[in-house]
Amino acid sequence: MFFAAVAILFALLVALSMPIVFALGVSGLLGLALGNFSLQKLPSSLVAGSQSWVLLAIPTFVFAGSLMERCGMSYALMNLARVLVGWLRGGLGMSVVLAEYFFSGISGSTIADVSAIGSMLTPPMLRAGYKPEHAASLVASATAMGILVPPAIFMIVLGQITDTSVVGIFLAGFIPAAVTALCLFVVIVIEANRLGWPKDGRPSWSQFWLALRASLVPMVVPVVIVAGFYFGVFTATEAGALVAFYAIVAAFFYYRNVTVREMLTLVYESALLTAAVMFLLAVASVYQFLMGMLGVPAMLGELLQPLEATPWLFLLAIAVLVMLFGMVLEGLPAAVVLIPVVFPAAMRIGIHPIHFDIVLTAAVGIGLFLPPMGVGLLMTLRFANISVGRHFRAYWPYLVALFVGLMLLILFPEITLVLPRRAGMIR
């Protein structure tokens, strides 16, 4: 009865379009009152939920990604991707996936990826003869994959929730993202030959070197991040500060197309996004307290106990649950509400926390782009100006590729763990 009242109030407030973070706060307050817990738990939980050094990486990565996009680095990466694969049949579609792999390692934000990749690459695909539903499918599936490429805000939050090394999670994301990208490439090749998609002319060496030279400045970021994490040079928080400093230097001394006023605006926007994430984590700590007092983790553990003998089946069930939550609540709220409940059961059956975090990251990425209500998907469809129903007829092969990529990550943990293991972070 207690838990049902909290859940009903939360669902009602969300249905009335109250921001999720406030709906969580109000329903959490109701839970404390109904459970006869001291209301002093609310402010103490708010403070405890936001006290973590690793969260300092969020504003720096967000600011650096926004500044790099404003400078035009995303255009340079898109041009490089198009030069590399655009001359193949379906190469323009492949360049969407490749550009997202490059750009996601800089932006740190899935919504920023949708805005940048969707606005830059949807019009060229439409002009080249791609139907709107196929253009939207390419952008949506590529961005769903891109959440696995560090740095990602979601990975930082996961590290906080599961008390796992963010550096380890970052390192673990590169190969799974590449595996998922290859799955998408297979679908793109099949669709390109089936539908007769056009291809760019083969680039000359001068065009290749010009695109490569223009992309060297933004490509420094993922290379430095991988090398720094692999060799243990800096932490995630220090990496965020380094990347932000590099973005400022590049903006002022190389691109010279960003004013101080524009940069201060980006600082302000980054602060707002950081505050929203921090507030969400703080409010979610109240839920974690309530669930612990109600014995929800133990109850869910009993419910999932039949799956514990088969870890991959357990992970698949949790991934599906996270996808459904992510489709309705968005990625971060889904994580802070659900993951603290299922994480103890995962640890009890021997699933490595980094593997668990990467699988859930992939699941959240898919959930954001699941029809009919995925927030990322709805944003993508705006660029192509089509409906969900019309889009799904072309989208399902790409969803299959994303699910195949997810299953490979679940069934073969070493895909995720190989880089952290070689870096000496795990045995």
C-alpha positions, 0 to 999 in steps of 0.5 A: 500500500505504501509503495503503491501510493508513492508510485501512483503519485509519481505516475500521476504527476508525470502524466500532468507534465510535471518535470520528472525530478520534481515528481520524484521529489514530491512522491519521495516526500510522500513516502517519507511521511507515510512511512513515518520516517523523519523528514530530516532524511530529505535534506540529508539525502539531498546532500549525500546524493550529490557529494561526489568528486567524480560528478565534477566531470559532468560540467567540464565535459558538457561545456567542452562538447558544446564549445567544440560543436560551436567551433565547428569541430563536428563538421570536420569530423563529419567530413572525415567520415564521409571521405572515409566511407562515403564512396561506398554503396550506402556510404553516406549512411555509414558516415552517419554512424562513423561521424557519431562515433567520432563526435560522441567521444567529444560531446558527452551528451546524447541529446547534443548528438541528436541535434548535431548529427541530425541537423548536419546529416539529415538534409544531405541524405534527403538531397542524395535521395534517401527517404526521410524514414531511412534518414531518421533511422540512420540518425536514431540508430547511430546515436543510440550506439553513440552513448557507448562512446566516452565521455558520456554523462550517463556513464559518469552517473552510473559510476556514482550510482554503482560505486564503480570506477568511471575511468574503467567504464569509459575504457570499457565503452570503446570496443562495444560501441565499435561492435554495435557500429559494425552491426549497423554497417551490415544493415546499411549495406543490405539496405543500400543494395536493396534500395539502390542508395547513391554513393559519393565519388571516390575522393582524391588524395588531396581531399582526403588529406584536407579532411584529415588535417581539419579533423586533427584538432577535434580528434586529439580529444578521444586519443588523449582520453583513451591514452590517459585512461589506459596509462593511468595519467589522470582521473575522469574529473581531471580529464574533463578539466583538461578537455575543457581547457583544450576546447578553450585554447582551440576556440580562441587560438585556432578557430577564432569564431567564438566570442567571450559572450558566447562562451559565457552563454555555454558556461551558463547552459552547462551549469543548468544541465549539471544542476539538473543532473545533480538535483536528480541524483540528490532526489533519487537518493531519497528513493534509494533510502525508501526502497532499502527500508521497504526491502525492495532489493530483496523482494526483486532479488527473490523475483529474479532468483530463477534467472540467477543461474543464467547470468546472461539471461538475468542481464537480458531481463534487466536490459529489457526493463531498463529499455522500457524505463528509458523509453518512458522516463529518459535515461538518467531518471530510469537509471537512478530509480531502477539500477540501485534496486537491481545492482546488488543482485547482479553483484551477488551472481558474479556479474562484473560491475563494469560489464553490468554498467556497459550493458545498461548503458547500451540498453538505455541508449536503445530505450531513448530511441524506441518507438513510440515514446523514446525521447531521442527518437521523437527529436530525431523525427522532427528533423525528417518531419515524419510520423512514428508509424511511417518511420517504424516500417523502415526502422525495425532492421536498425533496431534488430542490429542494435539488439544484436549488438546488445546481445553480443555484449551480454554473451561475451563480457570480454568485449567490454572488459578487455581494455580495462583488463589490459590497463590493469584496472581489473584482474 
